[in-house]
């Protein structure tokens, strides 16, 4: 489906701009007229560059950025701001440029008549199915600010859990890394000093000792 950017006015003469997806230009024109708008201009939006920009910028959106976004969004909606106004402010306040870009797209879809949940559905890389379902329930139940705040709470708990898991995994990883470095140190600097002694020792060395002697020779030969 293509995206079309439009400029319309209502019966009072108020001007509105936005974007809408449709099979073709005629489909979008019909939908706008059904909404009782007079079309001033409409053109197809070139998506190729924007799509590439979304793909490259998405990689830099962090979990923490989204948590802050939901918290700020909740505060604005609770203060009585409209969704469009809230999203417009957030595009300026959000420091992460990638997330700011996505918020602009969501805002544009909301301006075009989409619900917030439907607009977020178009950005599956950023908004999870669970969060979208909660947003939809909040819109239907008239408690969007509470739902957004709840999402922020849940994400903060998930973030804290992730940090604990990372910390728990860090210690074993450190031990494993230290063991590897110690082994390399032994094979490189310590055991070579005793290889000559073992060669002159004669007789049959214990299997484990012989293994380390051979390993040391191979390590120093090919390292």
RODO-2510 file (C-alpha; in nm, 4 decimals, decimal comma):
residues 223
     n   res          X          Y          Z
     1     x     0,0000     0,0000     0,0000
     2     x     0,1122     0,3539    -0,0731
     3     x     0,1118     0,6464     0,1690
     4     x    -0,0441     0,9775     0,0675
     5     x     0,0129     1,3180     0,2274
     6     x    -0,2940     1,5394     0,2251
     7     x    -0,4130     1,8870     0,3151
     8     x    -0,7855     1,9266     0,3816
     9     x    -1,0342     2,1637     0,5438
    10     x    -1,3564     2,0980     0,7285
    11     x    -1,6878     2,2781     0,6922
    12     x    -1,5743     2,5505     0,9327
    13     x    -1,2723     2,6240     0,7154
    14     x    -1,0170     2,4773     0,9553
    15     x    -0,7133     2,3322     0,7787
    16     x    -0,5765     1,9860     0,8599
    17     x    -0,2721     1,8040     0,7252
    18     x    -0,1703     1,4425     0,7634
    19     x    -0,1004     1,1172     0,5871
    20     x    -0,3036     0,8062     0,5082
    21     x    -0,2325     0,4671     0,3551
    22     x    -0,4405     0,3394     0,0652
    23     x    -0,4413     0,1145    -0,2381
    24     x    -0,4246     0,4226    -0,4606
    25     x    -0,4938     0,7947    -0,4663
    26     x    -0,8643     0,7445    -0,5388
    27     x    -0,9122     0,5254    -0,2318
    28     x    -0,7626     0,7893    -0,0021
    29     x    -0,9684     1,0663    -0,1655
    30     x    -1,2869     0,8664    -0,1085
    31     x    -1,2023     0,8029     0,2578
    32     x    -1,1298     1,1706     0,3197
    33     x    -1,4568     1,2731     0,1570
    34     x    -1,6414     1,0184     0,3703
    35     x    -1,4895     1,1981     0,6706
    36     x    -1,6595     1,5152     0,5382
    37     x    -1,3349     1,6899     0,4418
    38     x    -1,2741     1,9161     0,1428
    39     x    -0,9441     1,8165    -0,0165
    40     x    -0,7015     2,1006    -0,0849
    41     x    -0,4071     1,8884    -0,1979
    42     x    -0,2952     1,5279    -0,1944
    43     x     0,0237     1,3587    -0,3111
    44     x     0,1921     1,0230    -0,2761
    45     x     0,4655     1,0116    -0,0143
    46     x     0,7964     0,8688    -0,1283
    47     x     0,8731     0,5960     0,1253
    48     x     1,2048     0,4487     0,0073
    49     x     1,4367     0,6895     0,1881
    50     x     1,2213     0,7033     0,4993
    51     x     1,2049     0,3233     0,5114
    52     x     1,5813     0,2943     0,4953
    53     x     1,6148     0,5640     0,7591
    54     x     1,3803     0,3736     0,9898
    55     x     1,5755     0,0501     0,9434
    56     x     1,9142     0,2069     1,0149
    57     x     1,7969     0,4246     1,3029
    58     x     1,5989     0,1517     1,4753
    59     x     1,9130    -0,0277     1,5823
    60     x     2,0029     0,2562     1,8205
    61     x     1,6713     0,2600     2,0120
    62     x     1,7405     0,1307     2,3611
    63     x     1,5007    -0,0363     2,6023
    64     x     1,5511     0,2471     2,8497
    65     x     1,4549     0,5076     2,5866
    66     x     1,1154     0,3418     2,5381
    67     x     1,0523     0,3251     2,9118
    68     x     1,1094     0,6997     2,9469
    69     x     0,8889     0,7635     2,6417
    70     x     0,5931     0,5771     2,7946
    71     x     0,6367     0,7567     3,1281
    72     x     0,6448     1,1023     2,9694
    73     x     0,3561     1,0170     2,7364
    74     x     0,1455     0,9088     3,0353
    75     x     0,2165     1,2344     3,2190
    76     x     0,1117     1,4470     2,9210
    77     x    -0,2115     1,2559     2,8561
    78     x    -0,2954     1,2750     3,2272
    79     x    -0,2437     1,6524     3,2120
    80     x    -0,5173     1,6761     2,9474
    81     x    -0,3070     1,7154     2,6322
    82     x    -0,4381     1,5567     2,3141
    83     x    -0,2539     1,2604     2,1641
    84     x    -0,1310     1,4687     1,8721
    85     x    -0,0028     1,7469     2,0969
    86     x     0,1619     1,4977     2,3308
    87     x     0,3347     1,3151     2,0451
    88     x     0,4403     1,6462     1,8920
    89     x     0,6074     1,7519     2,2184
    90     x     0,7681     1,4114     2,2613
    91     x     0,9332     1,4302     1,9200
    92     x     1,1202     1,7333     2,0500
    93     x     1,1868     1,6084     2,4026
    94     x     1,3067     1,2568     2,3182
    95     x     1,6852     1,2634     2,2896
    96     x     1,7075     0,9444     2,0854
    97     x     1,6760     1,0522     1,7212
    98     x     1,5669     0,7079     1,6065
    99     x     1,2766     0,6990     1,8508
   100     x     1,1888     1,0602     1,7687
   101     x     1,1595     0,9610     1,4030
   102     x     0,9203     0,6763     1,4877
   103     x     0,7086     0,9042     1,7095
   104     x     0,6708     1,1465     1,4176
   105     x     0,5347     0,8649     1,2016
   106     x     0,2916     0,7567     1,4748
   107     x     0,1789     1,1169     1,5195
   108     x     0,1185     1,1500     1,1466
   109     x    -0,0991     0,8367     1,1443
   110     x    -0,2977     0,9573     1,4465
   111     x    -0,3540     1,2924     1,2739
   112     x    -0,4817     1,0997     0,9727
   113     x    -0,7509     0,9362     1,1861
   114     x    -0,5847     0,6190     1,3148
   115     x    -0,6151     0,5155     1,6761
   116     x    -0,2932     0,5216     1,8745
   117     x    -0,2918     0,1414     1,8922
   118     x    -0,3332     0,1063     1,5141
   119     x    -0,0574     0,3611     1,4538
   120     x     0,1771     0,1704     1,6866
   121     x     0,0908    -0,1572     1,5127
   122     x     0,2664    -0,0230     1,2017
   123     x     0,5911    -0,0012     1,4006
   124     x     0,6320    -0,3630     1,5260
   125     x     1,0066    -0,3223     1,5697
   126     x     0,9448    -0,0668     1,8457
   127     x     0,6059    -0,1467     1,9992
   128     x     0,5453    -0,5015     2,1235
   129     x     0,2142    -0,6809     2,0716
   130     x     0,1537    -0,6816     2,4472
   131     x     0,2038    -0,3066     2,4781
   132     x    -0,0158    -0,2408     2,1741
   133     x    -0,2932    -0,4556     2,3255
   134     x    -0,2688    -0,2607     2,6509
   135     x    -0,2801     0,0712     2,4634
   136     x    -0,5879    -0,0432     2,2728
   137     x    -0,7584    -0,1409     2,5988
   138     x    -0,6670     0,1964     2,7471
   139     x    -0,8177     0,3832     2,4520
   140     x    -1,1385     0,1818     2,4665
   141     x    -1,1700     0,2114     2,8441
   142     x    -1,0788     0,5795     2,8609
   143     x    -0,7806     0,5130     3,0846
   144     x    -0,4941     0,5583     2,8401
   145     x    -0,2814     0,7614     3,0816
   146     x    -0,3041     0,4856     3,3447
   147     x    -0,2190     0,2176     3,0895
   148     x     0,0824     0,4090     2,9579
   149     x     0,2046     0,4550     3,3133
   150     x     0,1520     0,0833     3,3805
   151     x     0,3533    -0,0070     3,0714
   152     x     0,6362     0,2141     3,1977
   153     x     0,6209     0,0383     3,5371
   154     x     0,6367    -0,3056     3,3770
   155     x     0,9239    -0,2044     3,1500
   156     x     1,1209    -0,0650     3,4442
   157     x     1,0790    -0,3954     3,6290
   158     x     1,1846    -0,5865     3,3175
   159     x     1,4863    -0,3585     3,2773
   160     x     1,5889    -0,4189     3,6407
   161     x     1,5529    -0,7951     3,5891
   162     x     1,7675    -0,7794     3,2756
   163     x     2,0393    -0,5969     3,4677
   164     x     2,0331    -0,8616     3,7415
   165     x     2,0609    -1,1389     3,4840
   166     x     2,3560    -0,9637     3,3204
   167     x     2,5247    -0,9237     3,6572
   168     x     2,4643    -1,2895     3,7422
   169     x     2,6136    -1,3952     3,4098
   170     x     2,9080    -1,1592     3,4371
   171     x     3,0792    -1,3402     3,7269
   172     x     3,0919    -1,6863     3,5625
   173     x     3,2061    -1,5196     3,2418
   174     x     3,4843    -1,3446     3,4326
   175     x     3,5946    -1,6723     3,5924
   176     x     3,5961    -1,8465     3,2539
   177     x     3,7934    -1,5636     3,0932
   178     x     4,0431    -1,5624     3,3809
   179     x     4,0887    -1,9388     3,3462
   180     x     4,1577    -1,9068     2,9732
   181     x     4,4089    -1,6252     3,0271
   182     x     4,5792    -1,8209     3,3037
   183     x     4,6067    -2,1243     3,0780
   184     x     4,7607    -1,9155     2,7988
   185     x     5,0045    -1,7615     3,0471
   186     x     5,1078    -2,1053     3,1754
   187     x     5,1518    -2,2449     2,8234
   188     x     5,3444    -1,9403     2,7019
   189     x     5,5681    -1,8417     2,9914
   190     x     5,5763    -2,1040     3,2662
   191     x     5,5700    -2,4537     3,1131
   192     x     5,8258    -2,3772     2,8377
   193     x     6,0822    -2,3255     3,1106
   194     x     6,0286    -2,6840     3,2267
   195     x     5,9994    -2,8552     2,8881
   196     x     6,3753    -2,8932     2,8632
   197     x     6,3873    -3,0455     3,2089
   198     x     6,1132    -3,2918     3,1184
   199     x     6,2977    -3,3865     2,7964
   200     x     6,6104    -3,4653     2,9951
   201     x     6,4197    -3,6440     3,2675
   202     x     6,3968    -3,9672     3,0751
   203     x     6,1644    -4,2471     3,1614
   204     x     5,7922    -4,2372     3,1200
   205     x     5,6172    -3,9236     3,2371
   206     x     5,2721    -3,9395     3,3941
   207     x     5,0007    -3,9155     3,1267
   208     x     4,8698    -3,5773     3,2465
   209     x     5,2206    -3,4303     3,2677
   210     x     5,3079    -3,5627     2,9224
   211     x     4,9860    -3,4132     2,7828
   212     x     5,0759    -3,0646     2,9060
   213     x     5,4317    -3,0944     2,7766
   214     x     5,3059    -3,1863     2,4273
   215     x     5,0397    -2,9137     2,4434
   216     x     5,3020    -2,6554     2,5395
   217     x     5,5254    -2,7512     2,2451
   218     x     5,2364    -2,7338     1,9990
   219     x     5,1138    -2,4030     2,1414
   220     x     5,4521    -2,2371     2,1116
   221     x     5,5122    -2,3832     1,7674
   222     x     5,1900    -2,2591     1,6061
   223     x     5,0981    -1,9549     1,8210
***
